[in-house]
Amino acid sequence: MTRKTVLDFHPQVLKLFDEYVHGLIPRREFLKRAANYAAAGVAAEGLLELLNPRFAEAQQVEPNDERLETSRIVIPSTQGHGSVNAYLARPSASAVSRPVVLVVHENRGLNPHIEDIARRLALAGFIAVAPDALSSLGGYPGDEDQARTLFQKLDQQKCRHDFLAAVSYLEKLPGGNRKVGVVGFCYGGAIANFLATQVPTLAAAVPFYGGQAPSADAARIKSPIQLHFAENDERVNAGWPEYEVALKVAGVRYEAHTYSGTQHGFNNDTTPRYDAAAAALAWQRTVDFLAKELA
């Protein structure tokens, strides 16, 4: 199957896909409405298949890369779901204390793309830990549609406690320098915003196209924040102007970047919404920001 880019899809199809993957419309509704924009010889089912992730093609760092050490760990969460399984990636054979980055996935759990993100961060010199919010339901099932369905069954209040527990756990992680930052994507971006309002010891937060925390909570933020937005992302961007005002009033140190012509999910190189130039710039900004703030 030929790899497609965002330019190969009608903008309305991309908007419908965003609604579908975030649970705003069911699969049947997506297929029904997307059929109006399907090209000759391509059914709506075919459009969905083209839009779904292709993990193997996008993988940047192999799981057995000799420069890294990877493992599976379990993070206790007394007020959450009891425990959370997580993927850990760190530079190989290093006696140097490393800054720690909590990696929070999109609304599908710990899939291969997020594991690859963790390995990319490890190659950049961090200890990266990516929990799986679906742990209590058996973990990421290996299928994106099934993962989205499972995600809707989660107790999100407990999930938030799970991520709060993860930060506390990582602050004491052996080999870590006791400084923890968070980077999250979509759902994970919202969690990154949430953690910034709840954890005064958090050293840095980097939400990618994530929903904002309540504006009233901005005054509680102690960490610097670097925010990344897609230009064509009405759902997320609608809340940004009000939240930016709240950040300014609270005196929060922040920087916000919007990437021209991009769609929600532009950093995810497993799907056609990926924008290589914007993703490369956002990634370099993220690594530089985390390196500075977690040193």
Secondary structure, DSSP 8 states (H G I E B T S, - for coil): -----GGGS-HHHHHHHHHHHTTSS-HHHHHHHHGGG--TT--HHHHHHHHS--HHHH--S-TT-TTEEEEEEEEEETTTTEEEEEEEEEESS--S-EEEEEEE--TT-S-HHHHHHHHHHHHTT-EEEEE-GGGGGTS--S-HHHHHHHHTTS-HHHHHHHHHHHHHHHTT-TTEEEEEEEEEETHHHHHHHHHHHH-TT--EEEEES-----GGGGGG--S-EEEEEEEE-HHHHTTHHHHHHHHHHHT--EEEEEEEEEETTTT-TTSTT--HHHHHHHHHHHHHHHHHHT-
